[in-house]
Amino acid sequence: MKFFHNKKNDCIQCNAKFANHEDLVLHVRHEHHKTIVKCQYCGKEFIHEKDRLHHAREEHKNMLEERSKKESHPENYKTQSRVDAFRSRFSDKL
């Protein structure tokens, strides 16, 4: 059986090669003491923030689209509603 190597799983600091992404993340965390970023939706770990962003855009596209729709937000999160609620606590009387 032939092993196909993926360059995405190479450590850029010491040129170590790994068969899968999870082994690379473990290596970077333990050998290079780098901060690992996690996906807020599924918990998958990434070495670089750009990789996490790409993952979120591709894998969690539906969730991100739902968050961006204004009609999906409740009324109390809209700016004018918050301003009106804040102003109602004050009066012009001294």
PyMOL Python script that loads the backbone (N, CA, C, O; Angstrom):
from pymol import cmd

cmd.read_pdbstr("""\
ATOM      1  N   MET A   1       0.843  -1.176   0.000  1.00  0.00           N
ATOM      2  CA  MET A   1       0.000   0.000   0.000  1.00  0.00           C
ATOM      3  C   MET A   1       0.888   1.239   0.000  1.00  0.00           C
ATOM      4  O   MET A   1       1.808   1.362   0.809  1.00  0.00           O
ATOM      5  N   LYS A   2       0.602   2.133  -0.901  1.00  0.00           N
ATOM      6  CA  LYS A   2       1.404   3.341  -1.044  1.00  0.00           C
ATOM      7  C   LYS A   2       0.846   4.451  -0.156  1.00  0.00           C
ATOM      8  O   LYS A   2      -0.363   4.675  -0.115  1.00  0.00           O
ATOM      9  N   PHE A   3       1.733   5.137   0.549  1.00  0.00           N
ATOM     10  CA  PHE A   3       1.339   6.235   1.427  1.00  0.00           C
ATOM     11  C   PHE A   3       1.387   7.538   0.637  1.00  0.00           C
ATOM     12  O   PHE A   3       2.429   7.902   0.090  1.00  0.00           O
ATOM     13  N   PHE A   4       0.258   8.236   0.580  1.00  0.00           N
ATOM     14  CA  PHE A   4       0.204   9.523  -0.099  1.00  0.00           C
ATOM     15  C   PHE A   4       0.386  10.615   0.941  1.00  0.00           C
ATOM     16  O   PHE A   4      -0.387  10.716   1.894  1.00  0.00           O
ATOM     17  N   HIS A   5       1.404  11.421   0.751  1.00  0.00           N
ATOM     18  CA  HIS A   5       1.719  12.470   1.715  1.00  0.00           C
ATOM     19  C   HIS A   5       1.042  13.770   1.305  1.00  0.00           C
ATOM     20  O   HIS A   5       1.036  14.138   0.130  1.00  0.00           O
ATOM     21  N   ASN A   6       0.473  14.458   2.285  1.00  0.00           N
ATOM     22  CA  ASN A   6      -0.203  15.725   2.053  1.00  0.00           C
ATOM     23  C   ASN A   6       0.650  16.835   2.657  1.00  0.00           C
ATOM     24  O   ASN A   6       0.919  16.816   3.858  1.00  0.00           O
ATOM     25  N   LYS A   7       1.078  17.797   1.851  1.00  0.00           N
ATOM     26  CA  LYS A   7       1.933  18.876   2.349  1.00  0.00           C
ATOM     27  C   LYS A   7       1.253  19.736   3.401  1.00  0.00           C
ATOM     28  O   LYS A   7       1.932  20.420   4.167  1.00  0.00           O
ATOM     29  N   LYS A   8      -0.063  19.716   3.452  1.00  0.00           N
ATOM     30  CA  LYS A   8      -0.781  20.493   4.460  1.00  0.00           C
ATOM     31  C   LYS A   8      -0.457  20.005   5.864  1.00  0.00           C
ATOM     32  O   LYS A   8      -0.661  20.736   6.833  1.00  0.00           O
ATOM     33  N   ASN A   9       0.039  18.795   5.985  1.00  0.00           N
ATOM     34  CA  ASN A   9       0.335  18.215   7.292  1.00  0.00           C
ATOM     35  C   ASN A   9       1.821  18.273   7.628  1.00  0.00           C
ATOM     36  O   ASN A   9       2.298  17.486   8.445  1.00  0.00           O
ATOM     37  N   ASP A  10       2.557  19.192   7.009  1.00  0.00           N
ATOM     38  CA  ASP A  10       3.975  19.381   7.321  1.00  0.00           C
ATOM     39  C   ASP A  10       4.126  20.536   8.305  1.00  0.00           C
ATOM     40  O   ASP A  10       3.447  21.556   8.193  1.00  0.00           O
ATOM     41  N   CYS A  11       5.018  20.363   9.262  1.00  0.00           N
ATOM     42  CA  CYS A  11       5.321  21.445  10.208  1.00  0.00           C
ATOM     43  C   CYS A  11       6.241  22.434   9.505  1.00  0.00           C
ATOM     44  O   CYS A  11       7.285  22.043   8.984  1.00  0.00           O
ATOM     45  N   ILE A  12       5.868  23.699   9.486  1.00  0.00           N
ATOM     46  CA  ILE A  12       6.675  24.700   8.795  1.00  0.00           C
ATOM     47  C   ILE A  12       7.863  25.162   9.640  1.00  0.00           C
ATOM     48  O   ILE A  12       8.741  25.866   9.140  1.00  0.00           O
ATOM     49  N   GLN A  13       7.896  24.770  10.917  1.00  0.00           N
ATOM     50  CA  GLN A  13       8.989  25.205  11.780  1.00  0.00           C
ATOM     51  C   GLN A  13      10.150  24.223  11.793  1.00  0.00           C
ATOM     52  O   GLN A  13      11.308  24.635  11.866  1.00  0.00           O
ATOM     53  N   CYS A  14       9.854  22.921  11.724  1.00  0.00           N
ATOM     54  CA  CYS A  14      10.935  21.933  11.808  1.00  0.00           C
ATOM     55  C   CYS A  14      10.878  20.899  10.682  1.00  0.00           C
ATOM     56  O   CYS A  14      11.641  19.933  10.692  1.00  0.00           O
ATOM     57  N   ASN A  15       9.990  21.091   9.721  1.00  0.00           N
ATOM     58  CA  ASN A  15       9.855  20.208   8.559  1.00  0.00           C
ATOM     59  C   ASN A  15       9.458  18.772   8.894  1.00  0.00           C
ATOM     60  O   ASN A  15       9.675  17.869   8.086  1.00  0.00           O
ATOM     61  N   ALA A  16       8.889  18.553  10.056  1.00  0.00           N
ATOM     62  CA  ALA A  16       8.372  17.226  10.384  1.00  0.00           C
ATOM     63  C   ALA A  16       7.135  16.969   9.533  1.00  0.00           C
ATOM     64  O   ALA A  16       6.380  17.892   9.230  1.00  0.00           O
ATOM     65  N   LYS A  17       6.929  15.703   9.148  1.00  0.00           N
ATOM     66  CA  LYS A  17       5.802  15.345   8.287  1.00  0.00           C
ATOM     67  C   LYS A  17       4.846  14.440   9.050  1.00  0.00           C
ATOM     68  O   LYS A  17       5.275  13.570   9.808  1.00  0.00           O
ATOM     69  N   PHE A  18       3.546  14.648   8.844  1.00  0.00           N
ATOM     70  CA  PHE A  18       2.529  13.887   9.565  1.00  0.00           C
ATOM     71  C   PHE A  18       1.490  13.356   8.600  1.00  0.00           C
ATOM     72  O   PHE A  18       1.228  13.951   7.555  1.00  0.00           O
ATOM     73  N   ALA A  19       0.907  12.238   8.963  1.00  0.00           N
ATOM     74  CA  ALA A  19      -0.078  11.587   8.109  1.00  0.00           C
ATOM     75  C   ALA A  19      -1.427  12.292   8.141  1.00  0.00           C
ATOM     76  O   ALA A  19      -2.175  12.246   7.165  1.00  0.00           O
ATOM     77  N   ASN A  20      -1.743  12.948   9.268  1.00  0.00           N
ATOM     78  CA  ASN A  20      -3.043  13.620   9.356  1.00  0.00           C
ATOM     79  C   ASN A  20      -2.925  14.929  10.128  1.00  0.00           C
ATOM     80  O   ASN A  20      -1.917  15.202  10.779  1.00  0.00           O
ATOM     81  N   HIS A  21      -3.972  15.719  10.037  1.00  0.00           N
ATOM     82  CA  HIS A  21      -3.994  17.056  10.631  1.00  0.00           C
ATOM     83  C   HIS A  21      -3.923  17.005  12.155  1.00  0.00           C
ATOM     84  O   HIS A  21      -3.256  17.841  12.765  1.00  0.00           O
ATOM     85  N   GLU A  22      -4.586  16.061  12.767  1.00  0.00           N
ATOM     86  CA  GLU A  22      -4.613  15.973  14.225  1.00  0.00           C
ATOM     87  C   GLU A  22      -3.216  15.734  14.800  1.00  0.00           C
ATOM     88  O   GLU A  22      -2.871  16.299  15.838  1.00  0.00           O
ATOM     89  N   ASP A  23      -2.413  14.907  14.138  1.00  0.00           N
ATOM     90  CA  ASP A  23      -1.045  14.662  14.603  1.00  0.00           C
ATOM     91  C   ASP A  23      -0.195  15.918  14.479  1.00  0.00           C
ATOM     92  O   ASP A  23       0.646  16.185  15.338  1.00  0.00           O
ATOM     93  N   LEU A  24      -0.405  16.687  13.422  1.00  0.00           N
ATOM     94  CA  LEU A  24       0.326  17.943  13.257  1.00  0.00           C
ATOM     95  C   LEU A  24      -0.030  18.920  14.371  1.00  0.00           C
ATOM     96  O   LEU A  24       0.862  19.559  14.930  1.00  0.00           O
ATOM     97  N   VAL A  25      -1.303  19.049  14.705  1.00  0.00           N
ATOM     98  CA  VAL A  25      -1.738  19.959  15.770  1.00  0.00           C
ATOM     99  C   VAL A  25      -1.113  19.547  17.103  1.00  0.00           C
ATOM    100  O   VAL A  25      -0.629  20.400  17.847  1.00  0.00           O
ATOM    101  N   LEU A  26      -1.119  18.268  17.405  1.00  0.00           N
ATOM    102  CA  LEU A  26      -0.499  17.787  18.651  1.00  0.00           C
ATOM    103  C   LEU A  26       0.997  18.107  18.675  1.00  0.00           C
ATOM    104  O   LEU A  26       1.524  18.545  19.697  1.00  0.00           O
ATOM    105  N   HIS A  27       1.668  17.890  17.562  1.00  0.00           N
ATOM    106  CA  HIS A  27       3.097  18.181  17.475  1.00  0.00           C
ATOM    107  C   HIS A  27       3.379  19.658  17.735  1.00  0.00           C
ATOM    108  O   HIS A  27       4.258  19.991  18.529  1.00  0.00           O
ATOM    109  N   VAL A  28       2.644  20.536  17.077  1.00  0.00           N
ATOM    110  CA  VAL A  28       2.877  21.977  17.226  1.00  0.00           C
ATOM    111  C   VAL A  28       2.601  22.421  18.650  1.00  0.00           C
ATOM    112  O   VAL A  28       3.340  23.234  19.206  1.00  0.00           O
ATOM    113  N   ARG A  29       1.535  21.887  19.246  1.00  0.00           N
ATOM    114  CA  ARG A  29       1.197  22.265  20.613  1.00  0.00           C
ATOM    115  C   ARG A  29       2.310  21.839  21.589  1.00  0.00           C
ATOM    116  O   ARG A  29       2.696  22.617  22.462  1.00  0.00           O
ATOM    117  N   HIS A  30       2.814  20.633  21.444  1.00  0.00           N
ATOM    118  CA  HIS A  30       3.772  20.109  22.423  1.00  0.00           C
ATOM    119  C   HIS A  30       5.225  20.489  22.125  1.00  0.00           C
ATOM    120  O   HIS A  30       5.991  20.756  23.051  1.00  0.00           O
ATOM    121  N   GLU A  31       5.607  20.518  20.865  1.00  0.00           N
ATOM    122  CA  GLU A  31       7.002  20.788  20.529  1.00  0.00           C
ATOM    123  C   GLU A  31       7.310  22.272  20.397  1.00  0.00           C
ATOM    124  O   GLU A  31       8.394  22.716  20.772  1.00  0.00           O
ATOM    125  N   HIS A  32       6.379  23.030  19.874  1.00  0.00           N
ATOM    126  CA  HIS A  32       6.644  24.446  19.606  1.00  0.00           C
ATOM    127  C   HIS A  32       5.859  25.373  20.526  1.00  0.00           C
ATOM    128  O   HIS A  32       6.027  26.591  20.467  1.00  0.00           O
ATOM    129  N   HIS A  33       5.013  24.817  21.365  1.00  0.00           N
ATOM    130  CA  HIS A  33       4.238  25.569  22.359  1.00  0.00           C
ATOM    131  C   HIS A  33       3.467  26.733  21.735  1.00  0.00           C
ATOM    132  O   HIS A  33       3.416  27.831  22.289  1.00  0.00           O
ATOM    133  N   LYS A  34       2.881  26.476  20.595  1.00  0.00           N
ATOM    134  CA  LYS A  34       2.097  27.506  19.922  1.00  0.00           C
ATOM    135  C   LYS A  34       0.644  27.428  20.368  1.00  0.00           C
ATOM    136  O   LYS A  34       0.141  26.365  20.729  1.00  0.00           O
ATOM    137  N   THR A  35      -0.010  28.573  20.333  1.00  0.00           N
ATOM    138  CA  THR A  35      -1.421  28.631  20.655  1.00  0.00           C
ATOM    139  C   THR A  35      -2.216  27.983  19.535  1.00  0.00           C
ATOM    140  O   THR A  35      -1.964  28.233  18.356  1.00  0.00           O
ATOM    141  N   ILE A  36      -3.159  27.165  19.905  1.00  0.00           N
ATOM    142  CA  ILE A  36      -4.009  26.482  18.945  1.00  0.00           C
ATOM    143  C   ILE A  36      -5.380  27.149  18.990  1.00  0.00           C
ATOM    144  O   ILE A  36      -5.917  27.388  20.071  1.00  0.00           O
ATOM    145  N   VAL A  37      -5.951  27.453  17.815  1.00  0.00           N
ATOM    146  CA  VAL A  37      -7.278  28.060  17.759  1.00  0.00           C
ATOM    147  C   VAL A  37      -8.308  26.986  17.453  1.00  0.00           C
ATOM    148  O   VAL A  37      -8.060  26.076  16.661  1.00  0.00           O
ATOM    149  N   LYS A  38      -9.472  27.105  18.093  1.00  0.00           N
ATOM    150  CA  LYS A  38     -10.539  26.122  17.928  1.00  0.00           C
ATOM    151  C   LYS A  38     -11.715  26.709  17.173  1.00  0.00           C
ATOM    152  O   LYS A  38     -12.016  27.897  17.288  1.00  0.00           O
ATOM    153  N   CYS A  39     -12.369  25.869  16.405  1.00  0.00           N
ATOM    154  CA  CYS A  39     -13.607  26.257  15.743  1.00  0.00           C
ATOM    155  C   CYS A  39     -14.688  26.357  16.810  1.00  0.00           C
ATOM    156  O   CYS A  39     -14.861  25.435  17.607  1.00  0.00           O
ATOM    157  N   GLN A  40     -15.412  27.462  16.831  1.00  0.00           N
ATOM    158  CA  GLN A  40     -16.436  27.668  17.853  1.00  0.00           C
ATOM    159  C   GLN A  40     -17.665  26.810  17.628  1.00  0.00           C
ATOM    160  O   GLN A  40     -18.494  26.677  18.528  1.00  0.00           O
ATOM    161  N   TYR A  41     -17.803  26.225  16.444  1.00  0.00           N
ATOM    162  CA  TYR A  41     -18.978  25.415  16.134  1.00  0.00           C
ATOM    163  C   TYR A  41     -18.756  23.925  16.382  1.00  0.00           C
ATOM    164  O   TYR A  41     -19.623  23.254  16.942  1.00  0.00           O
ATOM    165  N   CYS A  42     -17.595  23.401  15.967  1.00  0.00           N
ATOM    166  CA  CYS A  42     -17.387  21.959  16.072  1.00  0.00           C
ATOM    167  C   CYS A  42     -16.207  21.584  16.952  1.00  0.00           C
ATOM    168  O   CYS A  42     -16.045  20.410  17.284  1.00  0.00           O
ATOM    169  N   GLY A  43     -15.373  22.552  17.342  1.00  0.00           N
ATOM    170  CA  GLY A  43     -14.263  22.274  18.240  1.00  0.00           C
ATOM    171  C   GLY A  43     -12.993  21.790  17.553  1.00  0.00           C
ATOM    172  O   GLY A  43     -12.013  21.496  18.238  1.00  0.00           O
ATOM    173  N   LYS A  44     -12.973  21.697  16.228  1.00  0.00           N
ATOM    174  CA  LYS A  44     -11.768  21.264  15.526  1.00  0.00           C
ATOM    175  C   LYS A  44     -10.672  22.291  15.757  1.00  0.00           C
ATOM    176  O   LYS A  44     -10.936  23.493  15.789  1.00  0.00           O
ATOM    177  N   GLU A  45      -9.436  21.814  15.918  1.00  0.00           N
ATOM    178  CA  GLU A  45      -8.325  22.687  16.252  1.00  0.00           C
ATOM    179  C   GLU A  45      -7.483  23.008  15.020  1.00  0.00           C
ATOM    180  O   GLU A  45      -7.324  22.186  14.117  1.00  0.00           O
ATOM    181  N   PHE A  46      -6.944  24.241  15.012  1.00  0.00           N
ATOM    182  CA  PHE A  46      -6.125  24.704  13.900  1.00  0.00           C
ATOM    183  C   PHE A  46      -4.906  25.430  14.429  1.00  0.00           C
ATOM    184  O   PHE A  46      -4.930  25.990  15.525  1.00  0.00           O
ATOM    185  N   ILE A  47      -3.843  25.418  13.645  1.00  0.00           N
ATOM    186  CA  ILE A  47      -2.605  26.089  14.036  1.00  0.00           C
ATOM    187  C   ILE A  47      -2.681  27.575  13.705  1.00  0.00           C
ATOM    188  O   ILE A  47      -2.193  28.410  14.467  1.00  0.00           O
ATOM    189  N   HIS A  48      -3.292  27.903  12.573  1.00  0.00           N
ATOM    190  CA  HIS A  48      -3.376  29.291  12.122  1.00  0.00           C
ATOM    191  C   HIS A  48      -4.827  29.757  12.089  1.00  0.00           C
ATOM    192  O   HIS A  48      -5.732  28.981  11.782  1.00  0.00           O
ATOM    193  N   GLU A  49      -5.036  31.019  12.405  1.00  0.00           N
ATOM    194  CA  GLU A  49      -6.373  31.604  12.382  1.00  0.00           C
ATOM    195  C   GLU A  49      -6.956  31.588  10.971  1.00  0.00           C
ATOM    196  O   GLU A  49      -8.161  31.401  10.806  1.00  0.00           O
ATOM    197  N   LYS A  50      -6.131  31.779   9.970  1.00  0.00           N
ATOM    198  CA  LYS A  50      -6.632  31.774   8.588  1.00  0.00           C
ATOM    199  C   LYS A  50      -7.208  30.414   8.211  1.00  0.00           C
ATOM    200  O   LYS A  50      -8.166  30.332   7.442  1.00  0.00           O
ATOM    201  N   ASP A  51      -6.624  29.349   8.753  1.00  0.00           N
ATOM    202  CA  ASP A  51      -7.160  28.010   8.483  1.00  0.00           C
ATOM    203  C   ASP A  51      -8.504  27.807   9.169  1.00  0.00           C
ATOM    204  O   ASP A  51      -9.400  27.170   8.615  1.00  0.00           O
ATOM    205  N   ARG A  52      -8.643  28.350  10.380  1.00  0.00           N
ATOM    206  CA  ARG A  52      -9.923  28.235  11.088  1.00  0.00           C
ATOM    207  C   ARG A  52     -11.007  29.009  10.345  1.00  0.00           C
ATOM    208  O   ARG A  52     -12.133  28.531  10.213  1.00  0.00           O
ATOM    209  N   LEU A  53     -10.670  30.200   9.860  1.00  0.00           N
ATOM    210  CA  LEU A  53     -11.645  31.003   9.112  1.00  0.00           C
ATOM    211  C   LEU A  53     -12.080  30.295   7.831  1.00  0.00           C
ATOM    212  O   LEU A  53     -13.265  30.278   7.498  1.00  0.00           O
ATOM    213  N   HIS A  54     -11.126  29.716   7.120  1.00  0.00           N
ATOM    214  CA  HIS A  54     -11.457  28.982   5.902  1.00  0.00           C
ATOM    215  C   HIS A  54     -12.370  27.800   6.226  1.00  0.00           C
ATOM    216  O   HIS A  54     -13.352  27.557   5.524  1.00  0.00           O
ATOM    217  N   HIS A  55     -12.049  27.076   7.277  1.00  0.00           N
ATOM    218  CA  HIS A  55     -12.872  25.949   7.716  1.00  0.00           C
ATOM    219  C   HIS A  55     -14.289  26.411   8.042  1.00  0.00           C
ATOM    220  O   HIS A  55     -15.259  25.781   7.619  1.00  0.00           O
ATOM    221  N   ALA A  56     -14.414  27.498   8.786  1.00  0.00           N
ATOM    222  CA  ALA A  56     -15.739  27.986   9.180  1.00  0.00           C
ATOM    223  C   ALA A  56     -16.549  28.407   7.961  1.00  0.00           C
ATOM    224  O   ALA A  56     -17.747  28.133   7.884  1.00  0.00           O
ATOM    225  N   ARG A  57     -15.900  29.072   7.012  1.00  0.00           N
ATOM    226  CA  ARG A  57     -16.609  29.497   5.800  1.00  0.00           C
ATOM    227  C   ARG A  57     -17.078  28.309   4.976  1.00  0.00           C
ATOM    228  O   ARG A  57     -18.178  28.340   4.424  1.00  0.00           O
ATOM    229  N   GLU A  58     -16.278  27.282   4.884  1.00  0.00           N
ATOM    230  CA  GLU A  58     -16.617  26.130   4.049  1.00  0.00           C
ATOM    231  C   GLU A  58     -17.535  25.132   4.760  1.00  0.00           C
ATOM    232  O   GLU A  58     -18.520  24.680   4.175  1.00  0.00           O
ATOM    233  N   GLU A  59     -17.233  24.793   5.984  1.00  0.00           N
ATOM    234  CA  GLU A  59     -17.950  23.729   6.686  1.00  0.00           C
ATOM    235  C   GLU A  59     -19.219  24.206   7.386  1.00  0.00           C
ATOM    236  O   GLU A  59     -20.176  23.445   7.520  1.00  0.00           O
ATOM    237  N   HIS A  60     -19.231  25.442   7.825  1.00  0.00           N
ATOM    238  CA  HIS A  60     -20.358  25.944   8.607  1.00  0.00           C
ATOM    239  C   HIS A  60     -21.039  27.108   7.887  1.00  0.00           C
ATOM    240  O   HIS A  60     -21.514  28.046   8.526  1.00  0.00           O
ATOM    241  N   LYS A  61     -21.082  27.043   6.571  1.00  0.00           N
ATOM    242  CA  LYS A  61     -21.634  28.109   5.741  1.00  0.00           C
ATOM    243  C   LYS A  61     -23.085  28.428   6.116  1.00  0.00           C
ATOM    244  O   LYS A  61     -23.462  29.597   6.186  1.00  0.00           O
ATOM    245  N   ASN A  62     -23.893  27.405   6.356  1.00  0.00           N
ATOM    246  CA  ASN A  62     -25.311  27.620   6.672  1.00  0.00           C
ATOM    247  C   ASN A  62     -25.494  28.382   7.980  1.00  0.00           C
ATOM    248  O   ASN A  62     -26.336  29.276   8.068  1.00  0.00           O
ATOM    249  N   MET A  63     -24.708  28.030   8.995  1.00  0.00           N
ATOM    250  CA  MET A  63     -24.826  28.719  10.287  1.00  0.00           C
ATOM    251  C   MET A  63     -24.416  30.179  10.167  1.00  0.00           C
ATOM    252  O   MET A  63     -25.048  31.052  10.762  1.00  0.00           O
ATOM    253  N   LEU A  64     -23.364  30.454   9.402  1.00  0.00           N
ATOM    254  CA  LEU A  64     -22.898  31.827   9.248  1.00  0.00           C
ATOM    255  C   LEU A  64     -23.908  32.664   8.471  1.00  0.00           C
ATOM    256  O   LEU A  64     -24.100  33.842   8.770  1.00  0.00           O
ATOM    257  N   GLU A  65     -24.557  32.057   7.470  1.00  0.00           N
ATOM    258  CA  GLU A  65     -25.567  32.779   6.704  1.00  0.00           C
ATOM    259  C   GLU A  65     -26.771  33.118   7.569  1.00  0.00           C
ATOM    260  O   GLU A  65     -27.338  34.203   7.441  1.00  0.00           O
ATOM    261  N   GLU A  66     -27.163  32.209   8.444  1.00  0.00           N
ATOM    262  CA  GLU A  66     -28.302  32.469   9.331  1.00  0.00           C
ATOM    263  C   GLU A  66     -28.010  33.624  10.272  1.00  0.00           C
ATOM    264  O   GLU A  66     -28.894  34.431  10.558  1.00  0.00           O
ATOM    265  N   ARG A  67     -26.786  33.709  10.753  1.00  0.00           N
ATOM    266  CA  ARG A  67     -26.421  34.785  11.667  1.00  0.00           C
ATOM    267  C   ARG A  67     -26.430  36.133  10.986  1.00  0.00           C
ATOM    268  O   ARG A  67     -26.661  37.151  11.639  1.00  0.00           O
ATOM    269  N   SER A  68     -26.183  36.166   9.683  1.00  0.00           N
ATOM    270  CA  SER A  68     -26.080  37.448   8.989  1.00  0.00           C
ATOM    271  C   SER A  68     -27.432  38.018   8.570  1.00  0.00           C
ATOM    272  O   SER A  68     -27.504  39.184   8.181  1.00  0.00           O
ATOM    273  N   LYS A  69     -28.491  37.240   8.639  1.00  0.00           N
ATOM    274  CA  LYS A  69     -29.807  37.729   8.235  1.00  0.00           C
ATOM    275  C   LYS A  69     -30.410  38.592   9.330  1.00  0.00           C
ATOM    276  O   LYS A  69     -30.587  38.137  10.460  1.00  0.00           O
ATOM    277  N   LYS A  70     -30.722  39.821   9.001  1.00  0.00           N
ATOM    278  CA  LYS A  70     -31.236  40.751  10.005  1.00  0.00           C
ATOM    279  C   LYS A  70     -32.593  40.326  10.542  1.00  0.00           C
ATOM    280  O   LYS A  70     -32.879  40.533  11.722  1.00  0.00           O
ATOM    281  N   GLU A  71     -33.433  39.737   9.704  1.00  0.00           N
ATOM    282  CA  GLU A  71     -34.765  39.369  10.165  1.00  0.00           C
ATOM    283  C   GLU A  71     -34.737  38.220  11.181  1.00  0.00           C
ATOM    284  O   GLU A  71     -35.733  37.960  11.856  1.00  0.00           O
ATOM    285  N   SER A  72     -33.608  37.543  11.284  1.00  0.00           N
ATOM    286  CA  SER A  72     -33.525  36.454  12.249  1.00  0.00           C
ATOM    287  C   SER A  72     -33.196  36.954  13.658  1.00  0.00           C
ATOM    288  O   SER A  72     -33.267  36.191  14.621  1.00  0.00           O
ATOM    289  N   HIS A  73     -32.832  38.244  13.777  1.00  0.00           N
ATOM    290  CA  HIS A  73     -32.504  38.792  15.088  1.00  0.00           C
ATOM    291  C   HIS A  73     -33.778  39.276  15.784  1.00  0.00           C
ATOM    292  O   HIS A  73     -34.649  39.861  15.140  1.00  0.00           O
ATOM    293  N   PRO A  74     -33.892  39.040  17.078  1.00  0.00           N
ATOM    294  CA  PRO A  74     -35.062  39.538  17.803  1.00  0.00           C
ATOM    295  C   PRO A  74     -35.084  41.066  17.859  1.00  0.00           C
ATOM    296  O   PRO A  74     -34.062  41.728  17.682  1.00  0.00           O
ATOM    297  N   GLU A  75     -36.249  41.592  18.103  1.00  0.00           N
ATOM    298  CA  GLU A  75     -36.456  43.039  18.108  1.00  0.00           C
ATOM    299  C   GLU A  75     -35.577  43.751  19.137  1.00  0.00           C
ATOM    300  O   GLU A  75     -35.091  44.851  18.874  1.00  0.00           O
ATOM    301  N   ASN A  76     -35.370  43.144  20.292  1.00  0.00           N
ATOM    302  CA  ASN A  76     -34.622  43.833  21.351  1.00  0.00           C
ATOM    303  C   ASN A  76     -33.128  43.959  21.047  1.00  0.00           C
ATOM    304  O   ASN A  76     -32.422  44.632  21.798  1.00  0.00           O
ATOM    305  N   TYR A  77     -32.616  43.340  19.975  1.00  0.00           N
ATOM    306  CA  TYR A  77     -31.218  43.501  19.603  1.00  0.00           C
ATOM    307  C   TYR A  77     -31.021  44.605  18.573  1.00  0.00           C
ATOM    308  O   TYR A  77     -29.883  44.966  18.274  1.00  0.00           O
ATOM    309  N   LYS A  78     -32.089  45.141  18.032  1.00  0.00           N
ATOM    310  CA  LYS A  78     -31.957  46.199  17.051  1.00  0.00           C
ATOM    311  C   LYS A  78     -31.599  47.498  17.745  1.00  0.00           C
ATOM    312  O   LYS A  78     -32.050  47.755  18.861  1.00  0.00           O
ATOM    313  N   THR A  79     -30.801  48.304  17.100  1.00  0.00           N
ATOM    314  CA  THR A  79     -30.224  49.507  17.710  1.00  0.00           C
ATOM    315  C   THR A  79     -31.279  50.492  18.197  1.00  0.00           C
ATOM    316  O   THR A  79     -31.187  50.969  19.328  1.00  0.00           O
ATOM    317  N   GLN A  80     -32.267  50.806  17.387  1.00  0.00           N
ATOM    318  CA  GLN A  80     -33.262  51.804  17.781  1.00  0.00           C
ATOM    319  C   GLN A  80     -34.057  51.337  18.996  1.00  0.00           C
ATOM    320  O   GLN A  80     -34.379  52.148  19.865  1.00  0.00           O
ATOM    321  N   SER A  81     -34.376  50.068  19.073  1.00  0.00           N
ATOM    322  CA  SER A  81     -35.102  49.541  20.230  1.00  0.00           C
ATOM    323  C   SER A  81     -34.284  49.691  21.500  1.00  0.00           C
ATOM    324  O   SER A  81     -34.824  50.014  22.558  1.00  0.00           O
ATOM    325  N   ARG A  82     -32.985  49.457  21.399  1.00  0.00           N
ATOM    326  CA  ARG A  82     -32.119  49.593  22.572  1.00  0.00           C
ATOM    327  C   ARG A  82     -32.007  51.045  22.999  1.00  0.00           C
ATOM    328  O   ARG A  82     -32.003  51.340  24.194  1.00  0.00           O
ATOM    329  N   VAL A  83     -31.914  51.962  22.030  1.00  0.00           N
ATOM    330  CA  VAL A  83     -31.826  53.398  22.347  1.00  0.00           C
ATOM    331  C   VAL A  83     -33.118  53.857  23.013  1.00  0.00           C
ATOM    332  O   VAL A  83     -33.076  54.571  24.016  1.00  0.00           O
ATOM    333  N   ASP A  84     -34.260  53.459  22.472  1.00  0.00           N
ATOM    334  CA  ASP A  84     -35.551  53.847  23.051  1.00  0.00           C
ATOM    335  C   ASP A  84     -35.705  53.322  24.476  1.00  0.00           C
ATOM    336  O   ASP A  84     -36.191  54.039  25.351  1.00  0.00           O
ATOM    337  N   ALA A  85     -35.298  52.089  24.713  1.00  0.00           N
ATOM    338  CA  ALA A  85     -35.387  51.507  26.057  1.00  0.00           C
ATOM    339  C   ALA A  85     -34.486  52.261  27.033  1.00  0.00           C
ATOM    340  O   ALA A  85     -34.869  52.480  28.182  1.00  0.00           O
ATOM    341  N   PHE A  86     -33.310  52.655  26.594  1.00  0.00           N
ATOM    342  CA  PHE A  86     -32.383  53.393  27.442  1.00  0.00           C
ATOM    343  C   PHE A  86     -32.923  54.786  27.758  1.00  0.00           C
ATOM    344  O   PHE A  86     -32.864  55.228  28.905  1.00  0.00           O
ATOM    345  N   ARG A  87     -33.448  55.478  26.749  1.00  0.00           N
ATOM    346  CA  ARG A  87     -33.966  56.820  26.940  1.00  0.00           C
ATOM    347  C   ARG A  87     -35.207  56.849  27.822  1.00  0.00           C
ATOM    348  O   ARG A  87     -35.469  57.849  28.491  1.00  0.00           O
ATOM    349  N   SER A  88     -35.969  55.766  27.829  1.00  0.00           N
ATOM    350  CA  SER A  88     -37.201  55.753  28.631  1.00  0.00           C
ATOM    351  C   SER A  88     -36.912  55.795  30.117  1.00  0.00           C
ATOM    352  O   SER A  88     -37.804  56.116  30.903  1.00  0.00           O
ATOM    353  N   ARG A  89     -35.707  55.485  30.521  1.00  0.00           N
ATOM    354  CA  ARG A  89     -35.336  55.515  31.944  1.00  0.00           C
ATOM    355  C   ARG A  89     -35.014  56.916  32.433  1.00  0.00           C
ATOM    356  O   ARG A  89     -34.877  57.130  33.637  1.00  0.00           O
ATOM    357  N   PHE A  90     -34.892  57.851  31.544  1.00  0.00           N
ATOM    358  CA  PHE A  90     -34.529  59.214  31.921  1.00  0.00           C
ATOM    359  C   PHE A  90     -35.659  60.178  31.591  1.00  0.00           C
ATOM    360  O   PHE A  90     -36.479  59.923  30.709  1.00  0.00           O
ATOM    361  N   SER A  91     -35.685  61.273  32.306  1.00  0.00           N
ATOM    362  CA  SER A  91     -36.686  62.314  32.004  1.00  0.00           C
ATOM    363  C   SER A  91     -35.998  63.667  31.990  1.00  0.00           C
ATOM    364  O   SER A  91     -34.857  63.796  32.435  1.00  0.00           O
ATOM    365  N   ASP A  92     -36.693  64.676  31.478  1.00  0.00           N
ATOM    366  CA  ASP A  92     -36.131  66.023  31.412  1.00  0.00           C
ATOM    367  C   ASP A  92     -36.385  66.813  32.688  1.00  0.00           C
ATOM    368  O   ASP A  92     -35.917  67.944  32.818  1.00  0.00           O
ATOM    369  N   LYS A  93     -37.114  66.237  33.620  1.00  0.00           N
ATOM    370  CA  LYS A  93     -37.420  66.940  34.863  1.00  0.00           C
ATOM    371  C   LYS A  93     -36.209  66.939  35.778  1.00  0.00           C
ATOM    372  O   LYS A  93     -35.530  65.925  35.942  1.00  0.00           O
ATOM    373  N   LEU A  94     -35.954  68.103  36.372  1.00  0.00           N
ATOM    374  CA  LEU A  94     -34.837  68.221  37.314  1.00  0.00           C
ATOM    375  C   LEU A  94     -35.308  68.257  38.727  1.00  0.00           C
ATOM    376  O   LEU A  94     -34.495  68.353  39.646  1.00  0.00           O
TER     377      LEU A  94
END
""", "prot")
cmd.dss("prot")
cmd.show_as("cartoon", "prot")
cmd.util.cbc("prot")
cmd.orient("prot")
